[in-house]
Amino acid sequence: MIQDLTIKIRDDIFSLKGKVAIVTGTSRGNGKAIAEAFTKAGAIVYCAQRSIPEIQQEKNIEQRFIRTDVTSKKDLEHLIDIVVKEEGKIDILVNNAGISIGGKTSDEYEEEDWEKTYLTNLKATFLLSQLVARVMMKQEKGAIINITSINAESGFPNNPAYVASKGAVKQLTKAFAYDLGKYNIRVNNLGLGYFKTDMTKKSWDNALLRQERTEHTLLRRWGDIEDLIGPAIFLASDASCYMTGQDLYVDGGWLAKGI
């Protein structure tokens, strides 16, 4: 008997229609772009952020805003309770909330800044992933996306807490992927290079630094927010259904560049 090798490609392979997603740090930049992109792809998106906009986007009922301090376990538990109560499930989690406190070398770095970075970038990612995983385990499906950085792979000056936290998130993702794979829960990293956001404004406004970073990318430019949307939808959708524990870098070729 000849095996049928016909490839069946679904028309909706990148669709998020009917999916329920939580995205953290959505007030601006990467998080806001991901939340809006998921909404346009058909998902019901819960935006977890510190402040709630005065105008609740009445024209877009598929996006809800929940006031959340990701460093507060109580807030995270409240967020999960709301989503499960209203939707009955969680299909996607994007741990995007993060901070970067640079400006001092490793020997002079302030312990207070280290602690703030750790709580936001690493501990919050662990706690929220754990809470969401318990919901997804009952469903026996789900996708978790952790936003990392090229800093998780390479050393960068004057910001040891950020480099360490993103490196730790990279490995945390692999630990979760290992433990949750048997429940059909996928956990992947989306690692970013230099994008034009509020977090990188200082570097962008410095003509010398902007040029240095531009020259270090193979594509000879910084990333635009729109460059992030496709990879994020890919990791959240069925298009990546056989992909877990992986690092997907959107960096214009930064990490691939040699001399």
C-alpha positions in Angstrom: 0.0 0.0 0.0 1.4 3.4 -1.0 1.4 5.9 1.8 -0.5 9.1 1.1 2.1 11.9 1.4 -0.3 14.7 0.5 0.4 17.7 2.7 -2.8 19.3 4.1 -2.4 23.0 4.8 -5.1 24.5 6.9 -6.3 28.0 5.9 -6.5 29.0 9.5 -3.2 27.8 10.7 -2.1 31.3 11.9 -5.6 32.1 13.2 -6.1 32.8 16.9 -9.9 32.9 16.6 -11.6 31.9 19.8 -8.4 31.8 21.8 -8.1 33.4 25.1 -4.7 35.2 25.7 -3.0 37.0 28.6 -0.3 39.5 27.7 1.6 41.4 30.4 3.1 44.8 30.1 0.7 46.0 27.4 0.7 49.8 28.2 3.2 50.5 25.5 5.9 49.1 23.2 6.2 45.4 22.5 3.4 44.3 24.8 0.9 46.7 23.3 1.8 45.6 19.8 1.4 41.9 20.6 -1.9 42.4 22.3 -3.3 44.4 19.4 -2.0 41.8 16.9 -3.5 38.9 18.8 -6.8 40.7 18.9 -6.8 41.3 15.1 -5.9 37.6 14.7 -9.1 36.7 16.5 -8.1 36.2 20.1 -9.8 37.6 23.3 -6.9 39.4 24.9 -6.5 40.2 28.6 -4.0 43.1 29.0 -2.3 42.9 32.3 -0.7 46.3 33.1 -0.1 48.7 36.0 -2.5 51.4 34.8 -5.8 51.1 33.0 -6.6 53.5 30.1 -9.4 56.0 30.8 -11.1 55.0 27.5 -11.8 51.3 27.6 -11.6 50.9 23.8 -15.4 50.4 23.4 -14.9 49.7 19.7 -12.8 46.7 20.5 -14.7 44.4 22.9 -12.2 41.6 22.5 -9.5 43.4 24.6 -9.9 43.7 28.4 -7.6 45.6 30.7 -6.8 44.3 34.2 -4.8 46.4 36.6 -1.9 44.1 37.5 1.4 44.6 39.3 3.3 41.5 38.1 5.6 41.6 41.2 2.5 41.0 43.3 1.4 37.3 43.6 -1.9 38.5 44.8 -2.4 40.5 41.7 -1.4 37.6 39.5 -3.8 35.3 41.2 -6.6 37.9 40.8 -5.8 38.1 37.1 -6.1 34.4 36.6 -9.3 34.2 38.6 -10.9 36.9 36.4 -9.9 35.3 33.2 -11.0 31.8 34.2 -14.3 33.1 35.6 -15.1 35.0 32.5 -13.7 32.7 29.8 -13.3 29.3 31.4 -9.9 28.8 29.9 -6.5 30.2 29.0 -5.0 29.3 25.7 -2.0 31.7 25.5 0.3 33.5 27.9 2.8 36.1 26.9 5.2 37.1 29.7 6.3 40.4 28.2 6.5 42.8 31.3 10.1 43.7 32.0 12.4 46.5 33.1 16.0 47.4 32.4 18.0 49.5 34.9 21.4 50.1 33.4 24.2 52.7 33.8 26.5 51.0 36.3 29.2 48.3 35.9 28.8 45.0 37.7 31.1 46.0 40.6 29.1 49.2 41.3 25.6 47.9 40.5 23.0 48.7 43.2 21.4 45.8 45.0 18.0 47.6 45.0 18.1 47.7 41.2 19.1 44.1 41.0 16.1 43.1 43.2 13.7 45.2 41.2 14.9 43.6 37.9 14.8 40.1 39.3 11.2 40.5 40.7 9.8 41.9 37.4 11.8 40.0 34.8 12.3 36.5 36.4 10.2 35.9 39.4 7.0 37.3 37.9 7.5 35.2 34.8 7.9 32.1 37.0 4.9 32.8 39.1 2.5 33.7 36.3 3.6 30.8 34.2 3.0 28.4 37.1 -0.5 29.8 37.7 -1.4 29.6 34.0 0.1 26.2 33.6 -2.2 24.8 36.3 -5.2 25.9 34.2 -3.6 24.7 30.9 -2.9 21.3 32.4 -6.6 20.7 33.0 -7.2 21.7 29.4 -4.3 19.6 28.1 -3.2 22.3 25.8 -1.8 25.8 25.7 1.1 28.0 24.6 3.4 30.1 26.8 5.7 32.7 25.2 8.4 34.3 27.3 10.0 37.5 25.9 13.8 37.3 26.2 16.6 39.2 24.5 19.9 38.9 22.7 21.2 39.7 26.2 20.3 36.1 27.2 23.0 35.0 24.8 25.7 37.6 24.9 27.3 39.9 27.5 26.4 43.5 27.5 28.0 46.3 29.6 26.6 48.2 32.6 23.4 46.2 33.2 24.2 42.9 34.9 20.7 42.4 36.3 19.0 42.6 32.9 21.5 40.2 31.3 21.2 37.7 34.2 17.4 37.9 34.3 17.0 37.3 30.6 19.5 34.4 30.6 17.6 32.9 33.5 14.2 33.3 31.7 15.7 31.5 28.7 16.5 28.4 30.9 13.3 28.7 32.8 11.4 28.3 29.6 13.2 25.0 28.9 12.4 23.8 32.4 8.7 24.5 31.9 8.7 23.0 28.4 10.1 19.8 29.8 7.7 19.5 32.6 4.6 20.6 30.7 5.2 18.8 27.4 3.2 15.7 28.4 0.2 18.0 28.8 0.5 19.3 25.2 1.6 22.7 26.6 4.2 24.5 24.5 6.7 26.9 26.1 9.0 29.0 23.9 11.2 32.1 24.0 10.8 35.0 21.7 14.2 36.8 21.9 14.4 40.4 20.7 17.3 42.4 19.3 17.3 46.2 19.2 13.8 47.6 18.6 12.7 51.2 18.7 10.8 51.3 21.9 10.7 53.5 25.1 13.1 51.1 26.7 15.8 51.7 24.0 15.1 55.4 23.5 18.3 56.4 25.2 20.4 54.4 22.9 18.4 55.4 19.8 18.7 59.1 20.7 22.5 58.7 20.9 23.7 59.0 17.3 26.9 57.0 18.0 25.2 54.2 19.8 22.4 54.1 17.2 24.9 53.7 14.4 27.0 51.1 16.3 23.9 48.9 16.8 22.7 49.4 13.3 26.0 48.2 11.9 26.0 45.2 14.2 22.8 43.8 12.5 23.0 41.9 9.2 19.9 43.8 8.0 21.5 47.1 8.8 18.6 48.5 10.8 16.8 48.5 14.1 13.6 46.5 14.4 10.2 48.1 14.0 7.4 46.9 16.3 5.7 45.4 13.2 8.6 43.1 12.8 7.6 41.4 16.1 4.0 40.6 15.2 4.5 37.7 12.8 6.8 35.7 15.1 4.6 36.3 18.1 1.5 35.0 16.2 3.5 32.1 14.9 4.4 30.9 18.4 0.9 31.5 19.7 -0.9 29.7 16.9 -1.1 26.1 15.6 1.6 27.0 13.1 4.1 26.1 15.7 2.3 23.1 17.2 5.4 20.9 17.2 7.7 23.5 18.6 8.6 23.8 22.3 11.6 24.7 24.5 13.0 26.8 21.7 14.5 30.2 21.3 13.2 32.3 18.3 15.3 35.4 17.9 14.1 38.4 16.0 17.2 40.5 16.0 18.0 41.5 12.4 20.9 39.0 12.4 22.7 40.4 15.5 23.6 37.0 17.0 24.6 35.6 13.7 27.0 38.4 12.8 30.7 37.6 13.2 33.4 40.2 12.3 
